[in-house]
């Protein structure tokens, strides 16, 4: 039996793992999907006080409260920032880090650091206008019609303070952990381009390519499951 902790990306919630959790449970594993503060079913907690540190604490607290043993930590998209911060705190307790088409930060970087100037400006303006980062059209994730409508109904604004929050961590702690990057290639989301390049240029990474869009846990759950079960 293996413990899995699944951390969603921006604008999402634990709901996005609906196609992943039951098969993990059926295979005899324990799996927990975290909804970060301010999004998903916790959207009512959205405020300017919600930060990247809040989200890291959300996940650390699940590991502690459930007394998880040697868990595999999975982060999707923005969730790569979160699991990196969790790994800094709990590196001795984790089995494996999985970055599902996720941000792969360097020490001192923020979620925004590897985005183009145009994306940064647009998102900062949106945060200023709305007090949070509005959800994008999920068509950019390459979903079919039914999945597109499902995601569009469930997305919620993301806490704006997370966008430029710098993450400080000890890279040597992460280098001790096995790391897998699941690269969603069709269509490839431009804001993940820097992460794709990094995992191919730095030692210690296993890269799994999946010919689907950014929300692979929705559009290609079988491929994501295969990758996760290979680590169990």
C-alpha positions, 0 to 999 in steps of 0.5 A: 500500500502506498499513500498519495497526496494530490495537490491541484493547480490554480483555479481548481480544487480536490474535485479535479481528481475525480477520475484518479481517486477511485482507481487508486483506492481500488488498487489498495492505496490511500489517496487524499486530494487536498482543496487549497484554501480559497478555492474549490469547496473552500472558495468562501475562504478566499481573501488577500491573506491567503498566501503560498505559505497558506497552501503549503500548510494546507498540504503539510497538515494533511500529511501530519493529520493523516499520519501518512507514511512515505507518501507520493506527493503529486502537484499539478500546475501551480501545485508544483510551487506548493509541493516544492515548499512541502518537500522543503519542510518534510523531505525526510518523510516523502517517497517521491515528488510528481510534477504533473505539468507543473511549475518547477521553481528555483529557490527564490522564484515565484509562480510568475517568475517564468511567465512572459512579460505579457502574461505577468502584466495581464495577470497582475492587472486582473488581480488588481481589478478583481482582488484575485486571479480570475479563472481562464477559459479552460479551452486552453487545457485542450479538453473535450466538450463535456470535460470543458463544460465540467471544468468551466462550471467548477473553476474558482478565482485563485488567491492573488497574493500567490502569484508573485510570492517567492518560495525559498527552499533548500534545493539539496533537500529536494535533490535527495528525493526521486522526482518525476515530471509528467509532460502534457504535450498536446496542446502544450501549455506555454506557461509550463515551457520553462519547467519542461526545459528545466527537467530535461537539463537538470539531473535527477528527473524522470520525464513521462510524456503524455499526448494530452492537454494540461488537465491530464488527470481529467483528459487522460486519467489512465495515463496519469494513473499508470505513471502513479501506480508505477511509483507505488 
